[in-house]
Amino acid sequence: MSADLTAVVVAALGVAGTLVSPLLAQRAALKARQVEAAIQRADRAEDLNEERRRELISQRRQTYADLNARARHYRSAALEHLAALLGVRGTADRTRLELDGARNAFAECFSQAQMIVPDEILELSAEVSRKLGWGYRMLARAAEESDLDEASDYIENVVISAIFAMRAAMREDLGIVEGSSAEGASREASGD
């Protein structure tokens, strides 16, 4: 190669490099912006998922509190009605209306909870619902037959144990307590 040809090739490469270098820099900057945008999208998605998780936990916590409160109120109304049937306090007509109201409130809360709570809690709350319903029927039969001892024992012991087990599982699900929910419920029911 001659010196002139070499000089022309070097000059052409220099001009080409000068012309191509801004294009390559622009392409690198575009790629960097795309990577940054992808990172920001991922961060936003992560933040959105975290917010949804917090909302779900908040909704679940509220549902658990409502379900527990309604179950306990239903049981208390049953005990008040039982006391009225025994002639200890209140009138049976008034306490029956309160019992029916508590029963309906629990049924409504339980219906809503079925769409929110996980399966383990759903099973335990369904068990509470069955036991409260059975206690309700026992009270109705006992009132007709004037045999309230079995209904009293059932509502005071069996129903509350089911409510304690449900509440312990709810607390465990929310991360409030650790360990077996059944252990906690049995300790609480036995008074330990």
matplotlib code that plots the C-alpha trace (Angstrom):
import matplotlib.pyplot as plt

x = [0.0, 1.1, 1.4, -1.3, -3.8, -3.0, -3.6, -6.9, -8.0, -6.9, -8.8, -11.9, -11.8, -11.4, -14.3, -16.4, -15.5, -16.4, -19.8, -20.6, -19.5, -22.5, -24.8, -23.2, -23.3, -27.0, -27.7, -25.9, -27.8, -31.1, -30.2, -29.3, -32.7, -34.5, -32.7, -33.6, -37.2, -37.4, -35.9, -38.5, -41.3, -40.1, -39.9, -43.4, -44.7, -43.0, -44.4, -47.9, -47.6, -46.5, -49.4, -51.9, -50.4, -50.8, -54.4, -55.2, -53.7, -55.6, -58.8, -58.2, -57.4, -60.7, -62.7, -61.1, -62.0, -65.5, -66.0, -64.6, -66.7, -69.9, -69.3, -68.6, -71.7, -73.8, -72.6, -73.2, -76.7, -77.4, -76.2, -78.4, -81.4, -80.5, -80.4, -83.8, -85.2, -83.9, -85.6, -82.3, -82.5, -84.2, -87.3, -87.2, -89.0, -86.4, -83.4, -84.8, -84.9, -81.3, -80.3, -81.9, -80.2, -76.8, -77.4, -78.2, -75.2, -72.9, -74.4, -73.8, -70.3, -69.5, -70.9, -68.5, -65.6, -66.0, -64.7, -61.6, -60.2, -57.8, -59.1, -57.8, -59.6, -62.7, -62.8, -62.5, -65.1, -67.5, -67.0, -67.8, -70.9, -72.1, -71.6, -73.3, -76.2, -76.4, -76.4, -79.2, -81.3, -80.5, -81.7, -85.0, -85.6, -84.5, -86.9, -89.8, -88.8, -87.6, -84.2, -81.6, -78.6, -77.3, -77.7, -76.0, -73.0, -72.7, -72.8, -70.6, -67.9, -68.1, -68.9, -66.3, -63.6, -64.4, -64.3, -60.9, -59.5, -60.7, -59.3, -55.9, -55.6, -56.6, -53.9, -51.3, -52.3, -51.8, -48.4, -49.5, -48.6, -46.5, -47.0, -49.9, -53.3, -54.8, -52.3, -53.1, -56.9, -56.7, -54.6, -57.0, -60.0, -58.6, -57.6, -53.8]
y = [0.0, 3.4, 6.2, 8.1, 5.3, 4.6, 8.3, 8.2, 5.0, 6.4, 9.7, 7.8, 5.7, 8.8, 10.6, 7.4, 7.1, 10.7, 10.3, 7.0, 7.8, 10.1, 7.4, 4.8, 7.2, 7.9, 4.2, 3.5, 6.3, 4.9, 1.5, 3.0, 4.8, 1.6, -0.3, 2.5, 2.5, -1.3, -0.9, 1.8, -0.3, -3.3, -1.0, 0.3, -3.2, -4.3, -1.3, -2.0, -5.7, -4.6, -2.1, -4.9, -7.2, -4.6, -3.9, -7.7, -8.1, -5.0, -6.4, -9.8, -8.3, -6.4, -9.5, -11.6, -9.0, -8.7, -12.5, -13.0, -10.2, -11.4, -15.0, -13.9, -11.6, -14.5, -16.7, -13.9, -13.4, -17.1, -17.1, -14.0, -15.8, -18.9, -16.7, -15.3, -18.8, -19.8, -16.7, -15.3, -12.0, -10.4, -11.4, -14.3, -12.3, -9.5, -11.8, -14.0, -10.9, -10.0, -13.6, -13.6, -10.3, -11.6, -14.8, -12.8, -10.5, -13.4, -15.1, -12.0, -11.6, -15.2, -14.9, -12.0, -13.8, -16.8, -14.6, -13.3, -15.8, -18.6, -22.2, -23.1, -20.1, -20.8, -24.4, -23.2, -20.4, -22.9, -25.1, -22.1, -21.4, -25.0, -25.1, -21.8, -23.0, -26.2, -24.3, -22.1, -25.2, -26.7, -23.6, -23.6, -27.3, -26.9, -23.9, -26.1, -29.0, -27.0, -28.9, -26.2, -27.9, -29.5, -26.4, -24.3, -26.7, -26.8, -23.0, -22.3, -24.9, -26.4, -23.2, -21.0, -23.6, -23.5, -19.7, -19.7, -22.2, -19.9, -16.8, -18.5, -19.5, -16.0, -14.5, -17.0, -16.2, -12.5, -13.2, -12.0, -15.3, -18.2, -21.9, -24.2, -22.5, -25.7, -25.6, -21.9, -22.6, -25.6, -23.7, -20.7, -22.9, -24.8, -21.5, -22.2]
z = [0.0, -0.8, 1.8, 0.0, 0.1, 3.8, 4.6, 2.8, 4.6, 8.0, 7.2, 6.1, 9.3, 11.4, 9.7, 10.0, 13.6, 14.2, 12.5, 14.1, 17.6, 18.5, 17.1, 19.4, 22.4, 21.7, 21.4, 24.7, 26.4, 25.1, 26.4, 29.8, 29.9, 29.0, 31.8, 34.2, 33.1, 33.6, 37.1, 37.9, 36.6, 38.7, 41.7, 41.1, 40.7, 43.9, 45.7, 44.3, 45.4, 48.9, 49.1, 48.0, 50.6, 53.3, 52.2, 52.2, 55.7, 56.9, 55.4, 56.8, 60.2, 60.2, 59.0, 61.7, 64.4, 63.1, 62.9, 66.4, 67.9, 66.2, 67.3, 70.9, 70.8, 69.4, 72.3, 74.8, 73.5, 73.8, 77.4, 78.1, 76.6, 78.7, 81.8, 80.9, 80.3, 83.8, 85.2, 86.4, 84.5, 81.6, 79.7, 77.3, 74.5, 74.6, 74.9, 72.0, 69.8, 70.8, 70.1, 66.7, 65.9, 67.0, 65.0, 61.8, 62.3, 62.7, 59.6, 57.5, 58.8, 58.2, 54.6, 53.9, 55.6, 53.3, 50.4, 52.3, 54.8, 53.9, 54.0, 57.5, 59.1, 56.9, 58.3, 61.9, 61.4, 59.8, 62.8, 65.1, 62.9, 63.2, 67.0, 67.5, 65.3, 67.2, 70.5, 69.1, 68.3, 71.7, 73.4, 71.3, 72.2, 75.8, 76.2, 75.1, 77.3, 80.2, 80.2, 79.9, 81.6, 78.4, 76.3, 79.0, 79.2, 75.4, 75.0, 77.9, 77.1, 73.6, 71.7, 73.5, 72.8, 69.1, 69.2, 71.1, 68.5, 65.6, 67.3, 67.9, 64.3, 63.2, 65.4, 64.1, 60.5, 61.2, 62.7, 66.2, 67.9, 66.9, 67.4, 67.2, 67.3, 68.8, 71.7, 72.4, 72.2, 74.5, 77.1, 77.0, 77.2, 80.2, 81.9, 81.9]

ax = plt.figure().add_subplot(projection="3d")
ax.plot(x, y, z, "-o")
ax.set_aspect("equal")
plt.show()
